[in-house]
Amino acid sequence: MKYAATAAMVSTMLAVPSVLLQDHVVAGASVSRATKPRALPVHRIPTSSGTLISGGPSRKTCIYTGGDFLPRLANAEAQTRTTPSCVMAFLNGAQTWAQWEDPWVTAAQYGYTTWVAAEPQSRQLIVDVNLIPNSLENQSDPTGWEKSCAAGQFNTYAQQLGTNLVAAGLQNTVIRLGAEMNGPWEADFIGTTTVEQNMWASCFANEVTGLRQAAGEHFLIVWNPNACVENVPYMNYYPGNAYVNIVGLDLYDGTCTAPSTSTTPITWNQLADEPGGLISFEAFAAAQRKPMSFPEWGLLHDPNGDDAAYINGMGQTFATGNFAFETYYDTGGVNTLKVGPATPLSLVAFRKWFG
């Protein structure tokens, strides 16, 4: 698989982007994470029930809807007959440390803090945060920033990020720190050598230490590679159990074992058994005695389209395994498919497992 990422951020005064754009390619087709956060009109805040995600088999159903957060969330609830108590946002794409420390999602006008504050004992955010701002990225040679980070020079930035999240009422946030780090499209890519990958792990551990120094935090930290990409041994870049609450695998309905132009449908068993896929990751999670998660998963237009077998596979795995949460990627952007009228077979399966 090949991935590409771009991002644009604006005014550090507001600490929010006018456009936050990240695209990646799953099984040869672009998956858009394009959002355009903007001030929202007054809108119903959906109700929810239940407790927070835990570092155990809490099995919380979450969702990512992209921009126009509250209206899209309400629509997704109506279509899927679910009431998610956790929603995802992407904070990666910051150009400077100042923007990285003070993420756009903490600004009240975008709806996230208001939504959480309405039911703080059951609602929380899941956020994707790169280890570094984009100004430091160097996928071909990450040793420069990795050495600095491994030496603890970025810890104070992480502490300030944590402090700002707590101040915004987001002290229970689930943080996907350095998510999809095994993908060369990421600004904080682990690198291609064992030395680079080991330094990446030290960097992760240091930033978690910084986050934990924020007064009042109750963060859960997710270590989260992508399936079937840069099939590097996990232990090369795993920071150690002391720095991880949950391990996560992003698993879309596509495979990297077939050419990107292939239109041949794949089966659930093929997807689960691919290199760096679900089966191998479940074994790793069990060895570490850590709960799992699916921080990103979703249907793709190609090659399978409306694929109830994929939904059933994910649902069965989630319902019976040691899973903390799952987040369906419900934007319908570029190559992804929303669960709804356009995917009637998948909609029935989704409601069965997650409704």
C-alpha positions in Angstrom: 0.0 0.0 0.0 1.1 3.5 -0.6 -0.1 6.5 1.3 0.0 10.2 0.9 -0.6 12.9 3.5 -1.0 16.6 3.2 -2.1 19.1 5.8 -2.7 22.8 6.1 -3.0 24.7 9.3 -3.5 28.4 10.1 -3.4 31.0 12.8 -1.7 29.9 16.0 -3.7 32.6 17.7 -6.9 30.6 17.2 -5.0 27.3 17.3 -7.5 25.8 14.8 -7.0 25.0 11.1 -9.3 26.4 8.5 -8.6 23.2 6.6 -7.3 20.0 8.1 -6.6 17.6 5.3 -5.1 14.2 5.4 -5.5 11.6 2.7 -4.2 8.1 2.6 -4.5 5.2 0.2 -5.9 1.9 1.3 -5.5 -1.0 -1.1 -4.6 1.3 -3.8 -7.5 3.8 -3.4 -7.4 7.1 -1.7 -9.2 7.4 1.7 -9.9 11.1 2.5 -9.7 12.4 6.0 -10.5 15.9 4.7 -12.4 18.0 7.2 -13.1 21.6 7.3 -13.8 22.5 10.9 -16.0 25.6 11.2 -18.2 27.2 13.7 -21.5 25.3 13.9 -25.1 26.5 14.1 -27.1 25.6 17.2 -27.8 21.8 16.8 -29.2 19.1 18.9 -26.6 17.3 21.0 -27.4 13.6 20.7 -27.8 11.7 24.0 -25.8 8.7 24.9 -25.4 6.2 27.7 -22.7 4.0 29.3 -19.4 4.4 30.8 -16.0 5.6 29.4 -13.6 3.5 27.4 -11.3 1.5 29.7 -8.0 -0.3 29.4 -10.0 -3.6 29.2 -12.9 -5.1 27.2 -15.2 -2.1 27.4 -16.2 -2.6 23.7 -17.3 0.9 23.1 -18.8 1.8 19.7 -17.3 5.0 18.3 -17.4 6.9 15.0 -15.6 9.4 12.8 -17.8 11.6 10.7 -15.4 14.3 9.5 -16.4 18.0 9.4 -19.7 19.6 10.5 -19.4 17.3 13.5 -22.8 17.5 15.3 -25.1 17.3 12.2 -23.1 14.5 10.7 -23.1 12.6 14.0 -26.9 12.9 14.2 -27.2 11.6 10.7 -25.0 8.7 11.4 -26.9 7.8 14.5 -30.2 7.8 12.5 -28.8 5.6 9.8 -27.0 3.1 12.0 -29.4 3.1 15.0 -26.4 3.6 17.2 -25.6 6.2 19.8 -21.8 6.5 20.0 -20.4 7.8 23.2 -17.0 8.4 21.7 -16.0 10.3 18.5 -12.7 10.7 16.7 -10.8 13.8 15.5 -7.5 14.2 13.7 -5.0 16.6 15.4 -2.1 15.6 13.1 -1.1 18.2 10.5 0.1 20.9 12.9 3.0 22.9 11.3 4.6 24.2 14.5 5.0 23.1 18.1 2.7 26.0 19.1 -0.1 24.5 17.0 0.7 21.0 18.2 0.4 22.0 21.8 -2.8 23.9 21.4 -5.0 21.8 19.1 -8.0 23.1 17.2 -10.4 20.6 18.8 -10.2 22.4 22.1 -12.0 25.5 20.7 -15.6 25.5 21.8 -17.1 26.6 18.5 -16.4 23.3 16.8 -18.8 21.4 19.1 -16.5 18.7 20.5 -16.0 20.2 24.0 -19.7 21.0 24.3 -20.6 17.5 23.3 -18.3 15.9 25.8 -19.3 18.4 28.6 -23.0 17.4 28.2 -22.2 13.9 29.5 -18.6 13.9 30.8 -19.0 10.6 32.6 -19.8 8.7 29.4 -18.5 10.8 26.4 -15.0 11.2 25.3 -12.8 12.0 22.3 -10.4 9.8 20.5 -7.7 11.9 18.9 -4.9 11.1 16.4 -1.7 13.1 17.3 1.6 12.8 15.5 4.8 12.7 17.6 6.0 15.9 15.8 4.7 18.9 13.9 5.0 18.7 10.1 7.9 21.1 10.1 10.2 18.4 11.5 9.1 15.5 9.2 11.7 13.7 7.1 10.4 10.3 6.1 13.6 9.4 4.3 15.8 10.1 7.3 13.9 10.6 10.6 17.0 10.2 12.8 17.3 14.0 13.3 14.0 14.5 15.1 14.0 11.0 16.6 17.4 11.6 18.4 16.1 14.8 19.9 12.8 13.2 21.0 14.5 10.1 22.3 16.7 12.4 24.5 13.5 13.8 26.0 13.7 17.2 24.4 10.0 17.1 23.3 8.6 16.1 26.7 7.6 19.7 27.7 5.6 20.0 24.5 3.7 16.8 25.3 3.0 18.1 28.8 1.6 21.3 27.5 -0.6 19.4 25.0 -2.0 17.4 27.9 -2.5 20.5 30.0 -4.5 22.2 27.2 -6.7 19.1 26.7 -7.5 18.9 30.4 -8.2 22.7 30.5 -10.8 22.1 27.7 -12.5 19.4 29.7 -11.0 16.6 27.6 -9.1 14.9 30.5 -10.5 11.5 29.5 -9.3 11.7 25.9 -8.0 8.5 24.2 -4.8 9.5 22.4 -3.7 7.6 19.3 -0.1 8.9 19.6 1.9 8.5 16.4 -0.9 6.4 14.8 -0.1 4.4 11.6 3.6 5.0 12.3 4.6 2.0 10.1 3.3 3.9 7.1 5.8 6.0 5.1 3.1 8.5 4.4 3.2 9.7 8.1 5.2 12.7 9.2 6.5 10.6 12.1 7.2 7.4 10.2 9.3 4.9 12.2 12.0 4.7 9.6 13.5 1.7 7.8 16.3 0.6 10.1 16.1 -1.1 13.5 18.0 1.8 15.1 15.5 4.4 13.8 12.6 2.2 14.9 14.0 1.8 18.4 14.5 5.5 18.7 10.9 6.0 17.6 9.8 3.8 20.5 11.9 5.8 23.0 10.3 9.0 21.6 6.8 7.6 22.1 7.7 6.6 25.7 9.1 10.1 26.4 6.0 11.9 25.1 3.7 9.7 27.1 5.8 10.6 30.1 5.2 14.3 29.3 1.5 13.8 28.8 1.2 12.0 32.1 2.7 15.1 33.8 -0.4 17.2 33.0 -2.3 17.8 36.2 -5.8 16.2 36.1 -5.2 13.9 33.1 -6.9 10.5 32.7 -5.7 9.8 29.2 -5.6 6.4 27.6 -2.7 5.9 25.2 -3.2 3.8 22.1 -0.2 2.3 20.2 -1.6 1.9 16.7 0.0 0.6 13.5 -1.8 0.0 10.2 -2.5 -3.5 8.9 -0.3 -5.0 6.2 2.1 -2.0 5.7 5.8 -2.0 6.1 5.7 -5.4 7.8 8.3 -4.6 10.5 8.4 -6.7 13.7 6.2 -4.9 16.2 8.8 -5.1 19.0 11.2 -2.9 16.9 9.0 0.1 17.6 6.9 -1.0 20.6 7.7 1.4 23.6 6.8 -1.1 26.3 3.7 -1.9 28.3 4.3 0.9 30.8 3.6 3.5 28.1 0.6 1.8 26.4 -3.0 1.3 27.6 -4.5 -0.1 24.4 -3.1 -1.5 21.2 -4.9 -0.7 18.0 -5.0 -1.9 14.4 -6.4 0.1 11.5 -8.1 -2.5 9.3 -10.0 -1.4 6.2 -11.8 -3.7 3.8 -8.8 -3.9 1.4 -5.6 -5.9 1.2 -2.1 -5.0 0.2 -1.4 -8.5 -1.0 -3.2 -7.8 -4.4 -2.3 -5.2 -7.0 -3.8 -1.8 -6.4 -5.8 -2.0 -9.6 -7.3 -5.4 -8.7 -11.0 -5.7 -8.8 -11.1 -9.2 -7.4 -13.2 -9.3 -4.2 -11.3 -10.5 -1.1 -12.7 -12.7 1.7 -12.7 -11.9 5.4 -10.3 -14.8 6.0 -7.9 -13.4 3.4 -8.0 -10.0 5.0 -7.5 -11.3 8.6 -4.7 -13.6 7.6 -2.6 -11.2 5.5 0.9 -10.3 6.7 0.7 -7.8 9.5 -3.1 -8.4 9.6 -5.6 -9.2 12.3 -4.4 -12.7 13.3 -0.8 -11.7 13.9 -1.8 -8.6 15.7 -4.2 -10.5 18.0 -1.2 -12.7 18.9 0.9 -9.7 19.7 -1.8 -8.1 21.8 -2.2 -11.3 23.8 1.5 -11.6 24.4 1.6 -8.1 25.8 -1.6 -8.7 27.8 -3.1 -5.5 26.3 -6.7 -4.9 25.1 -7.2 -4.3 21.4 -9.0 -1.7 19.4 -10.0 -0.9 15.8 -9.2 2.8 15.8 -10.1 3.0 12.1 -12.0 0.6 10.0 -14.5 0.9 7.2 -15.9 -0.3 3.9 -14.1 0.7 0.6 -15.6 1.2 -2.8 -13.0 -1.2 -4.3 -12.7 -4.1 -4.5 -15.6 -5.3 -2.3 -18.1 -2.4 -2.0 -21.2 -3.3 0.1 -19.5 -6.1 2.0 -21.6 -7.6 4.8 -19.0 -10.4 5.3 -16.4 -7.8 6.3 -18.9 -6.2 8.7 -19.8 -9.6 10.2 -16.1 -10.5 10.5 -15.3 -7.3 12.3 -18.4 -7.5 14.5 -17.8 -11.1 15.5 -14.1 -10.4 16.4 -15.0 -7.3 18.3 -17.9 -9.0 20.3 -15.8 -11.9 21.4 -12.3 -10.5 21.8 -10.6 -8.3 24.4 -11.5 -5.0 22.7 -11.6 -1.6 24.3 -13.3 0.3 21.4 -13.8 0.5 17.7 -14.2 3.5 15.4 -16.0 3.3 12.1 -14.7 5.7 9.5 -18.1 7.1 8.3 -17.2 10.0 6.0 -17.9 8.5 2.6 -14.9 10.3 1.2 -13.1 9.3 -2.0 -12.8 5.5 -1.6 -14.6 4.9 1.7 -18.3 4.1 2.1 -20.7 5.3 4.7 -23.0 2.8 6.3 -26.5 3.6 5.1 -28.9 3.4 2.2 -26.1 3.0 -0.4 -24.8 -0.1 1.5 -28.0 -2.0 2.4 -26.3 -5.4 3.1 -23.7 -3.8 5.3 -26.2 -1.7 7.1 -28.1 -4.7 8.3 -24.9 -6.4 9.5 -23.7 -3.2 11.2 -27.0 -2.7 13.1 -26.8 -6.3 14.2 -23.4 -6.0 15.8 -23.1 -2.4 16.8 -26.7 -1.0 16.9 
